[in-house]
Amino acid sequence: MRGLELFAVLALSLALAAPAGAKPAPVPLSQPAAAAVVQTADALAARVTNGRFPGPDERNAANGPAFLHLAANHPDPVVVAAALRAMSYTWRSSPRKGSKRTVMNDDYVAVVRVRLTDADGPVRGAALRAARLPLGTKNPDPAVVDTLLKLFESANPGDQIAALGAVTNIRAYSRARATKGPLKARVIDAIMPLLKSKEPAVIASALFRLNRSAYASMPKAKELARETARLAKHPEPAVRGEALRLATTLSGKKPDARLLGQLNMALGDAEPYVRATAAELLGELKQRAAVHGLMKLLDDDGSALRKVGGYRDLSGRPGKARFRAETGGRVDDVALQAIDGLTDGIGAPLECKVQGRDRKASRAAGKAAAKAWYGKHKGKLPAAK
């Protein structure tokens, strides 16, 4: 095991075993802060309220060095977390003409590395936010990557879900195409064990994040396809829906009969989020035969949003992971959007998607138009599958 990775493993293990709320240990910096920076930092620390600096202070680029000083040295985890959050607003990863933000340096990276292993959940959460700078560069800091990926092995679902959000800052991972080097495959390898978690929110979040960077020939595509087939039968609707979404992406827009069968069956799922997701995906796949099933959803006002709890986030509060269809907030809205795109070229052009400020009126008009079109042209559609 490499030295930096070993450090990350040991530091994270020790930190998570420590009591929450313990004083953060000081992080050694390359040089002490100037007296003016310390004075500014002390004044800022006194203004923290509800875990945040006042908005104008938090986003004032001139405060960047003071926030770094606080994140490295302040004994109160509340102030440290607030300072880390503020660093994400007041620092840059590289120089930019006209920008007043401080450019990320070795001290910034060192503070993020250490605070990602802090015993205090809000500090870790804020460090994940600040980590977007060293993670988002062309060559992300290896120790920050190591520590981030070790969070997937935490026993705390809050850490795992927060880390899933942060990992999208790694360019080599987040781009939905092949990238040079082993980093994309390494991140996928680190995420995949989460698909066997006992926490539905973790599984659904992992599927969601994998899908955002997925493509048909991505690393571990065959293994992921097997997992999505299994998880499409999971008792949690968010897991079922996200599994179908990832399976569709992995199909490369050329779905096999098994996947199409799953999607068409999902139009009749007991949960509206799954019905909406299936409708959306069949529309994306240009499956004209799905119009028959989509028409049955036009009187379905179920929510296309699914919230999954059962865990605590890094603030210690009950967590809620949210998943939703992208093309509408209700099942009927999503179905109309899909139908709108699947009927092109058959009869007179049909425009039935919900849009504009008066969504109720638009929805009613869209349903009427879709039903009239279907009554006239359904015989021109392929048979339902």
Secondary structure, DSSP 4 states (H G I P E B T S, - for coil): --HHHHHHHHHHHHHHHSPTTPPPPPPP-SSPPPHHHHHHHHHHHTT-BTTB--HHHHT-GGGHHHHHHHHHH-S-HHHHHHHHHHHHHHEESS--TT--SEEP-HHHHHHHHHHTT-SSHHHHHHHHHHTHHHHSSSS--HHHHHHHHHGGG-S-HHHHHHHHHHGGG-HHHHSSS--SSSHHHHHHHHHGGGGG-S-HHHHHHHHHHHHHT--TT-TTHHHHHHHHHHHTT-SSHHHHHHHHHHHHHHTTT---HHHHHHHHHHTT-SSHHHHHHHHHHHHHTT-GGGHHHHHTTTT---BSEEEE-SSB-TTSSBP-EEEE-SS-SBHHHHHHHHHHHH-TTSSS-------SS-HHHHHHHHHHHHHHHHHHHGGGSPPP-
